[in-house]
Amino acid sequence: MTDITASLELIKRGADELLIEADLVEKLKSGRPLRVKAGFDPTAPDLHLGHTVLINKLRHFQELGHQVLFL
């Protein structure tokens, strides 16, 4: 995993609010990969390009070496 500060900056990029940043920093310092989960209903009529914001953020987590579960 890259430097903690660089990782945190990439995670925060484009985010409006980050809840409990101190907990995230501690988890990043542990050196263990995070498990990030996100789910979408592919049959939902409201699935649209706006969801790519979250998908791109998941890609950032993958680039940092974390495990992404796409449900």
C-alpha positions as CSV (number, residue, x, y, z in Angstrom):
1,M,0.0,0.0,0.0
2,T,1.2,3.5,-0.7
3,D,1.9,6.2,1.8
4,I,-1.0,6.8,4.2
5,T,-1.3,10.5,3.4
6,A,-1.4,9.9,-0.3
7,S,-4.0,7.1,0.2
8,L,-6.2,9.3,2.3
9,E,-6.0,12.1,-0.3
10,L,-7.1,9.8,-3.1
11,I,-10.0,8.4,-1.0
12,K,-11.1,12.0,0.0
13,R,-10.9,13.3,-3.6
14,G,-14.3,14.1,-4.8
15,A,-15.9,13.3,-1.5
16,D,-18.3,15.8,0.0
17,E,-17.9,14.4,3.5
18,L,-15.8,11.8,5.2
19,L,-17.3,10.3,8.4
20,I,-14.9,9.3,11.2
21,E,-11.7,10.1,9.4
22,A,-9.6,9.1,12.4
23,D,-11.0,5.5,12.2
24,L,-10.1,5.3,8.5
25,V,-6.6,6.5,9.2
26,E,-6.1,3.9,11.9
27,K,-7.3,1.2,9.5
28,L,-5.0,2.4,6.8
29,K,-2.1,2.4,9.3
30,S,-2.8,-1.3,10.2
31,G,-1.5,-2.2,6.7
32,R,-4.3,-4.7,6.1
33,P,-6.4,-4.2,3.0
34,L,-9.8,-2.8,3.6
35,R,-12.9,-4.6,2.3
36,V,-15.1,-2.1,0.6
37,K,-18.7,-3.2,-0.4
38,A,-21.2,-1.5,-2.8
39,G,-24.3,-2.9,-4.2
40,F,-26.6,-1.9,-7.1
41,D,-29.8,-3.5,-8.3
42,P,-29.2,-4.1,-12.0
43,T,-32.9,-4.4,-12.6
44,A,-33.8,-1.1,-11.0
45,P,-35.1,1.5,-13.4
46,D,-33.1,4.2,-11.8
47,L,-29.6,2.8,-12.4
48,H,-27.9,5.6,-14.4
49,L,-24.6,7.2,-15.2
50,G,-24.5,9.0,-11.9
51,H,-23.6,5.7,-10.3
52,T,-20.2,5.9,-12.0
53,V,-19.1,8.3,-9.3
54,L,-19.2,5.4,-6.7
55,I,-17.8,3.0,-9.2
56,N,-14.8,5.3,-9.8
57,K,-14.3,5.6,-6.1
58,L,-14.3,1.8,-5.8
59,R,-11.6,1.7,-8.5
60,H,-9.5,4.1,-6.4
61,F,-9.8,1.7,-3.4
62,Q,-8.6,-1.1,-5.7
63,E,-5.7,0.9,-7.0
64,L,-4.6,1.3,-3.3
65,G,-4.6,-2.5,-2.9
66,H,-8.0,-2.9,-1.1
67,Q,-10.6,-5.5,-1.8
68,V,-13.7,-4.3,-3.5
69,L,-16.9,-6.3,-3.4
70,F,-19.4,-5.3,-6.0
71,L,-22.8,-6.7,-5.1
